[in-house]
């Protein structure tokens, strides 16, 4: 549910905008409100699970997620939908780290690599099938069902967790929580996001100053805290730092590509939501059938080449997607780019997760994964906030095919450059001093 809702909304944005009379900035907040609270609180959610029980916090997060999904499905205005999405992200921040921590605490060490690989792969697939599922629900039911469908899924999830998942916790976990760090982190991301989306408004500059100030305060607090939400010492490892830098760049581009392509297919090409969702299916298929195989290859040759080639292939695929326009043919103008992009993502995703976990001390694997997850969501959050204004799209211009197409092309070039930079970071800084466990 958490990964699916990170992408399923993109295909519904145009329909939501028409139904609720939302501006482009409001559509950005519908996407980013979720990512903001998820990225800001995911590390705190992991700490709560370690202290109070991972299954317990996971179940609480699922309940919050389900309740917020109900509010999203019933929201009569864009403002209420944005608030509900923020609450939904809070639920996601509680359940997402708990799911991985339960694997870490339940499986014996020899089986953890495969289990974590399955977690990572299924999460990636869930995110990738979002446009397809969302398109079907929008065309045959209503955009509201992309949220309401979470309620029965949540009920099944809670039932399975309560019956079949053992409770685990960290006996050495501190009773103190880094509330100050969580608040400053949220302010840093929130202020920066608001400034980027609302740039040009009277309070945008103030929001930018607040975001930068909160970011500086966050780093100071984390460096001095005895129980930090973000252990900065992890970044002393060059491989860990490089992997997260690459993650930020690649997932920024991934979030923006997903945001722009589905809108381009609907606004400019004129396709239905379902058709736009089906068009993205090649990425899903690449992840489904090839991610574990490329993960095994990463085990044999080390992570450096997959983490370099993957983003570069995604960059090439993004350049090919520039050709999507009103007169396009799917097989020649869209499919090649989507396949190349999907292949690059499949090459990269498993070695990246395994490298992040292997670069951190064993007892901090859960924190390492949480940091990487937060970095990925932050990259998507800031890219979706910044790119529309950077390419000249504001207000209601997203509904004008001629204006949107110009902005789309600029955005794709920017995303391709981000991905190429991500590949360059991996080549320059990732080494193969150890073998990483390949997800199966």
MARLO-915764 format. One line per field, with one value per residue (C-alpha): residue number from 1; x, y, z. Coordinates in Angstrom, 1 decimal, always signed. Example, Ala and Ser with C-alpha at 12.3 -4.5 7.8 and 13.67 -1.06 7.14 Angstrom:
2
nr = (1|2)
u = (+12.3|+13.7)
v = (-4.5|-1.1)
w = (+7.8|+7.1)
END
This chain:
440
nr = (1|2|3|4|5|6|7|8|9|10|11|12|13|14|15|16|17|18|19|20|21|22|23|24|25|26|27|28|29|30|31|32|33|34|35|36|37|38|39|40|41|42|43|44|45|46|47|48|49|50|51|52|53|54|55|56|57|58|59|60|61|62|63|64|65|66|67|68|69|70|71|72|73|74|75|76|77|78|79|80|81|82|83|84|85|86|87|88|89|90|91|92|93|94|95|96|97|98|99|100|101|102|103|104|105|106|107|108|109|110|111|112|113|114|115|116|117|118|119|120|121|122|123|124|125|126|127|128|129|130|131|132|133|134|135|136|137|138|139|140|141|142|143|144|145|146|147|148|149|150|151|152|153|154|155|156|157|158|159|160|161|162|163|164|165|166|167|168|169|170|171|172|173|174|175|176|177|178|179|180|181|182|183|184|185|186|187|188|189|190|191|192|193|194|195|196|197|198|199|200|201|202|203|204|205|206|207|208|209|210|211|212|213|214|215|216|217|218|219|220|221|222|223|224|225|226|227|228|229|230|231|232|233|234|235|236|237|238|239|240|241|242|243|244|245|246|247|248|249|250|251|252|253|254|255|256|257|258|259|260|261|262|263|264|265|266|267|268|269|270|271|272|273|274|275|276|277|278|279|280|281|282|283|284|285|286|287|288|289|290|291|292|293|294|295|296|297|298|299|300|301|302|303|304|305|306|307|308|309|310|311|312|313|314|315|316|317|318|319|320|321|322|323|324|325|326|327|328|329|330|331|332|333|334|335|336|337|338|339|340|341|342|343|344|345|346|347|348|349|350|351|352|353|354|355|356|357|358|359|360|361|362|363|364|365|366|367|368|369|370|371|372|373|374|375|376|377|378|379|380|381|382|383|384|385|386|387|388|389|390|391|392|393|394|395|396|397|398|399|400|401|402|403|404|405|406|407|408|409|410|411|412|413|414|415|416|417|418|419|420|421|422|423|424|425|426|427|428|429|430|431|432|433|434|435|436|437|438|439|440)
u = (+0.0|+2.7|+4.8|+1.8|+0.3|+3.6|+3.0|-0.7|-1.8|+0.2|-2.1|-5.1|-3.8|-5.5|-8.9|-8.6|-7.7|-10.8|-13.1|-11.9|-10.8|-7.3|-4.3|-1.0|+0.5|-2.3|-1.7|+2.0|+1.0|-1.3|+1.7|+4.2|+2.2|+2.4|+6.1|+6.8|+5.5|+6.8|+10.3|+10.4|+9.1|+10.2|+13.3|+11.3|+8.8|+11.6|+12.7|+9.2|+9.0|+12.3|+11.1|+7.4|+7.4|+7.7|+4.5|+2.5|+3.8|+3.3|-0.3|-0.9|+0.7|-1.6|-4.7|-3.6|-3.0|-6.4|-8.2|-6.4|-7.2|-10.9|-10.5|-8.7|-11.5|-14.2|-12.3|-14.6|-11.8|-8.1|-7.2|-8.8|-7.3|-3.8|-4.3|-5.5|-2.4|-0.1|-1.8|-1.5|+2.3|+2.4|+0.9|+3.4|+6.2|+5.1|+4.5|+7.3|+10.4|+8.5|+8.0|+11.8|+12.7|+10.3|+12.2|+15.5|+14.4|+12.6|+14.9|+18.2|+21.2|+21.6|+18.1|+18.0|+19.6|+16.9|+14.1|+15.3|+15.7|+12.1|+10.9|+12.8|+11.7|+8.0|+8.1|+9.6|+6.9|+4.2|+5.4|+5.7|+2.2|+0.6|-0.1|-1.8|-4.0|-4.8|-5.8|-8.1|-9.9|-10.2|-11.7|-14.0|-14.9|-13.7|-10.4|-11.6|-11.2|-7.4|-7.6|-10.7|-9.1|-6.6|-9.3|-9.8|-6.0|-5.3|-7.8|-6.1|-2.7|-3.6|-5.1|-2.0|+0.3|-1.6|-1.9|+1.3|+4.0|+5.9|+6.5|+10.1|+11.8|+15.2|+15.9|+18.7|+16.6|+16.6|+13.6|+14.3|+13.2|+14.7|+11.5|+13.5|+15.3|+12.1|+10.5|+13.5|+13.7|+10.0|+10.5|+13.5|+11.7|+8.4|+9.9|+12.0|+9.1|+6.8|+9.4|+9.9|+6.2|+5.0|+8.1|+7.2|+4.6|+5.1|+6.0|+8.2|+11.4|+10.5|+9.8|+13.1|+14.9|+13.0|+13.8|+17.5|+17.7|+15.8|+18.2|+21.2|+19.6|+18.8|+22.4|+23.6|+21.1|+21.8|+25.6|+25.2|+22.4|+23.2|+20.3|+20.0|+17.2|+19.8|+23.2|+25.6|+28.4|+27.0|+28.0|+31.7|+31.6|+32.3|+30.3|+27.2|+27.5|+28.0|+25.1|+22.8|+24.0|+23.2|+19.9|+18.9|+19.7|+18.2|+15.0|+14.6|+14.5|+12.4|+9.7|+9.7|+9.6|+6.6|+4.9|+5.4|+5.0|+1.6|+0.4|+2.0|+0.1|-3.2|-2.9|-1.0|-1.5|-5.1|-5.1|-7.4|-6.0|-6.1|-4.3|-1.6|-1.3|-1.0|+1.7|+3.9|+3.7|+7.1|+8.8|+6.8|+7.6|+11.3|+11.3|+9.2|+11.2|+14.8|+15.5|+16.5|+18.6|+20.5|+20.8|+22.5|+24.8|+25.7|+26.8|+29.2|+30.7|+30.2|+27.8|+29.9|+29.0|+25.3|+24.9|+26.7|+25.1|+21.6|+21.3|+23.0|+20.5|+17.6|+19.1|+19.2|+15.6|+14.5|+16.0|+14.0|+10.8|+11.2|+9.6|+6.2|+3.9|+0.4|+1.2|+3.3|+3.1|+3.5|+5.6|+8.2|+8.1|+7.3|+8.0|+11.7|+12.3|+10.1|+11.9|+15.4|+14.3|+12.9|+16.0|+18.2|+16.0|+16.0|+19.8|+20.2|+17.6|+18.7|+22.5|+21.7|+19.6|+22.1|+25.1|+23.4|+22.8|+26.2|+28.0|+26.5|+27.2|+25.0|+23.1|+22.2|+20.9|+17.4|+18.5|+20.6|+17.6|+15.4|+18.0|+18.1|+14.3|+14.1|+16.7|+14.8|+11.5|+13.2|+14.7|+11.3|+9.6|+12.0|+12.1|+8.3|+8.3|+11.0|+10.8|+7.3|+8.3|+11.8|+10.4|+7.8|+4.6|+2.5|-1.1|-3.5|-1.0|-0.8|-4.2|-3.0|-1.5|+0.8|+2.2|+2.6|+4.4|+7.2|+7.6|+7.6|+10.5|+12.6|+11.7|+12.8|+16.1|+16.7|+15.8|+18.1|+21.0|+20.2|+20.3|+23.6|+25.1|+23.9|+25.7|+28.8|+28.7|+28.5|+31.4|+33.6|+32.9|+31.5|+34.1|+33.9|+35.7|+33.0|+30.4|+26.8|+24.0|+21.8|+18.0|+16.4)
v = (+0.0|+2.5|+2.1|+1.8|+5.0|+6.8|+6.3|+5.5|+9.1|+10.4|+8.8|+10.3|+13.9|+15.2|+13.7|+15.0|+18.4|+18.5|+17.1|+19.3|+22.3|+22.1|+24.2|+22.6|+23.7|+21.8|+18.7|+18.9|+19.0|+16.0|+14.1|+15.8|+15.9|+12.2|+12.1|+14.9|+13.2|+9.8|+11.0|+13.2|+10.6|+7.3|+7.1|+8.1|+5.3|+2.8|+4.0|+3.6|+0.1|-0.9|+0.4|-0.6|-3.6|-3.7|-5.5|-3.3|-0.1|-1.6|-2.4|+1.1|+2.6|+0.4|+1.7|+5.3|+4.7|+3.1|+5.9|+8.6|+6.7|+6.9|+10.6|+10.9|+9.0|+11.3|+14.6|+17.3|+19.9|+19.9|+21.3|+18.5|+15.9|+17.4|+17.2|+13.6|+12.7|+14.1|+11.9|+9.0|+9.6|+9.5|+6.0|+5.0|+6.2|+3.9|+0.8|+1.0|+0.7|-1.8|-4.2|-4.4|-4.5|-7.5|-9.3|-8.4|-9.6|-12.8|-14.4|-16.0|-14.2|-16.7|-16.0|-12.3|-11.3|-13.2|-11.9|-8.3|-8.7|-9.9|-6.9|-4.5|-6.1|-6.3|-2.7|-1.6|-3.6|-2.1|+1.4|+0.5|-1.0|+2.1|+3.9|+0.7|+0.0|+3.7|+4.0|+1.0|+2.3|+5.8|+4.7|+2.1|+3.5|+6.8|+8.3|+8.1|+4.3|+4.6|+5.5|+3.5|+0.3|+0.5|-0.2|-3.9|-4.2|-2.8|-5.2|-8.2|-6.8|-6.5|-9.9|-11.5|-9.5|-10.4|-14.1|-15.0|-12.4|-12.7|-9.6|-8.4|-5.4|-4.2|-4.7|-2.2|+0.5|+3.8|+5.1|+8.5|+9.6|+12.3|+14.4|+17.6|+16.0|+14.8|+18.2|+20.0|+17.4|+17.9|+21.7|+21.5|+19.4|+21.2|+24.7|+23.7|+22.0|+25.0|+27.4|+25.4|+24.8|+28.3|+30.2|+33.7|+34.0|+36.5|+33.8|+31.6|+33.3|+33.1|+29.3|+28.9|+30.6|+28.5|+25.3|+26.0|+27.1|+24.0|+21.8|+23.4|+22.9|+19.3|+18.5|+20.3|+18.4|+15.0|+15.5|+16.3|+14.0|+10.8|+9.1|+10.7|+9.9|+10.0|+8.6|+10.9|+8.4|+6.1|+8.6|+8.3|+5.1|+6.3|+3.5|+4.3|+8.1|+7.5|+5.0|+7.5|+10.4|+8.3|+7.3|+11.0|+11.8|+8.7|+8.7|+12.5|+11.7|+8.6|+10.6|+13.4|+11.0|+9.2|+12.6|+14.1|+11.0|+10.0|+13.7|+14.0|+10.9|+12.3|+16.1|+16.1|+12.7|+12.5|+9.0|+7.8|+7.2|+3.4|+3.7|+5.9|+3.4|+0.4|+2.3|+2.3|-1.5|-2.3|-0.8|-3.1|-6.2|-5.4|-5.2|-8.3|-10.6|-9.2|-7.5|-10.7|-11.8|-8.6|-8.8|-12.2|-10.6|-7.9|-10.6|-12.0|-8.8|-6.4|-3.4|-0.7|-1.7|-2.3|+0.9|+2.8|+1.1|+1.2|+5.0|+5.5|+3.2|+5.0|+8.3|+7.0|+5.8|+9.2|+10.9|+8.5|+9.5|+13.1|+11.8|+11.3|+13.9|+14.3|+12.4|+9.6|+5.9|+4.0|+1.1|+3.4|+6.6|+5.4|+1.7|+1.8|+4.5|+2.7|-0.6|+0.9|+2.9|-0.3|-2.3|+0.3|+0.4|-3.5|-3.5|-0.9|-1.5|-4.8|-4.0|-0.6|-2.0|-4.7|-2.2|+0.2|-2.6|-4.2|-0.8|-0.3|-2.3|-5.4|-4.1|-0.9|-2.6|-1.4|+2.2|+2.1|+1.0|+3.6|+6.3|+5.2|+5.0|+8.6|+9.8|+8.3|+9.8|+13.2|+13.1|+12.5|+15.1|+17.9|+17.0|+17.1|+20.3|+22.1|+20.9|+22.2|+25.8|+25.3|+24.3|+27.1|+25.3|+27.0|+27.6|+25.9|+25.6|+21.8|+21.5|+23.3|+20.7|+23.2|+24.7|+21.4|+19.7|+22.4|+22.0|+18.2|+18.1|+20.4|+18.2|+15.0|+16.5|+17.6|+14.1|+12.4|+14.6|+13.8|+10.1|+10.4|+12.2|+9.4|+6.9|+9.1|+9.2|+5.4|+4.9|+7.4|+6.5|+2.9|+0.1|-3.7|-4.5|-6.9|-9.1|-7.9|-10.4|-10.7|-10.6|-13.6)
w = (+0.0|+0.9|-2.2|-4.4|-3.2|-3.9|-7.6|-8.2|-7.7|-10.6|-13.2|-11.4|-11.2|-14.3|-13.3|-9.8|-11.1|-13.3|-10.6|-7.7|-9.9|-8.6|-9.7|-10.7|-7.3|-5.5|-7.7|-6.7|-3.1|-3.5|-4.6|-2.3|+0.9|+1.1|+0.3|+2.7|+5.9|+4.8|+4.2|+7.3|+9.8|+8.4|+10.7|+13.7|+12.8|+12.8|+16.3|+17.6|+16.3|+17.9|+21.2|+21.4|+19.1|+15.3|+14.6|+17.0|+15.3|+11.9|+12.7|+14.1|+10.9|+8.8|+10.7|+10.3|+6.6|+6.1|+8.0|+5.9|+2.7|+3.6|+4.1|+0.8|-1.0|+0.5|+0.2|-1.4|-1.9|-2.9|+0.5|+2.4|+0.0|+0.6|+4.4|+4.2|+2.0|+4.7|+7.3|+4.9|+4.7|+8.6|+8.4|+5.7|+7.9|+10.7|+8.6|+6.0|+8.3|+10.5|+7.6|+6.9|+10.6|+11.1|+8.4|+10.0|+13.4|+12.3|+9.7|+10.5|+9.0|+6.1|+4.9|+5.4|+2.1|+0.1|+2.3|+2.1|-1.7|-1.9|+0.2|-2.1|-5.3|-4.4|-3.2|-6.5|-8.4|-6.3|-7.2|-10.8|-11.2|-9.6|-13.0|-14.4|-11.3|-11.0|-14.6|-14.5|-11.3|-12.8|-16.1|-14.7|-11.3|-9.9|-8.9|-5.3|-5.5|-5.8|-2.1|-1.0|-2.2|+0.6|+3.2|+2.4|+1.7|+5.2|+6.8|+5.2|+6.1|+9.8|+9.9|+8.4|+10.7|+13.9|+13.0|+11.4|+12.2|+15.5|+17.6|+17.7|+19.2|+20.1|+23.9|+23.7|+22.1|+23.9|+25.7|+24.4|+20.9|+18.8|+18.6|+18.0|+15.0|+13.6|+13.9|+12.3|+9.5|+8.7|+8.7|+6.5|+3.9|+4.3|+4.0|+1.0|-0.8|-0.2|-1.5|-4.7|-5.4|-4.5|-5.9|-6.7|-3.9|-1.1|+1.5|-0.7|+0.2|+3.9|+3.5|+1.8|+4.7|+7.2|+5.3|+5.1|+8.7|+9.9|+7.8|+9.5|+12.9|+12.1|+11.3|+14.5|+16.6|+15.1|+15.5|+19.2|+20.2|+22.1|+20.4|+17.0|+14.5|+11.8|+12.9|+10.9|+11.6|+9.0|+6.3|+7.2|+5.1|+1.5|-0.1|+2.1|+1.3|-2.4|-2.6|-0.9|-3.1|-6.2|-4.7|-4.3|-7.9|-9.4|-7.4|-8.0|-11.7|-11.3|-9.4|-11.9|-14.9|-13.5|-12.7|-16.2|-18.5|-17.3|-17.6|-21.1|-22.3|-21.0|-21.6|-24.9|-26.5|-25.3|-23.9|-21.1|-17.6|-18.2|-21.5|-19.8|-17.0|-19.4|-21.4|-18.3|-18.0|-19.6|-16.6|-14.3|-16.4|-16.4|-12.6|-12.2|-14.4|-14.3|-11.0|-9.2|-12.1|-12.2|-8.4|-8.8|-11.4|-8.9|-6.5|-9.0|-10.3|-7.5|-7.3|-9.1|-12.7|-12.1|-10.1|-13.0|-16.0|-14.5|-14.2|-17.5|-19.2|-17.5|-18.7|-22.3|-21.9|-20.6|-23.7|-25.9|-24.0|-25.2|-28.5|-26.8|-28.5|-29.9|-33.1|-31.6|-32.3|-29.1|-30.5|-32.0|-29.9|-26.4|-26.0|-26.7|-24.1|-21.5|-22.1|-21.8|-18.7|-17.1|-17.9|-16.2|-13.2|-12.9|-13.2|-10.4|-7.7|-6.1|-6.0|-4.6|-1.7|-0.9|-1.1|+1.4|+3.9|+3.5|+4.0|+7.4|+10.6|+10.9|+13.9|+12.0|+8.8|+9.6|+10.1|+7.0|+4.9|+6.5|+5.7|+2.1|+1.9|+3.3|+0.8|-2.1|-1.1|-0.4|-3.9|-5.5|-3.3|-4.2|-7.9|-8.3|-6.3|-8.3|-11.9|-13.0|-12.1|-13.5|-16.9|-17.0|-15.8|-13.2|-12.4|-14.7|-17.6|-17.1|-18.8|-22.0|-24.3|-26.2|-23.0|-21.2|-24.1|-24.1|-20.3|-20.6|-23.1|-20.8|-17.8|-19.6|-20.5|-16.9|-15.6|-18.1|-16.9|-13.2|-14.1|-16.0|-13.0|-10.7|-12.9|-12.8|-9.0|-8.8|-11.2|-9.3|-5.7|-5.5|-5.2|-4.9|-1.6|-0.7|-2.2|-1.7|-1.1|-4.2|-3.7|-5.2)
END
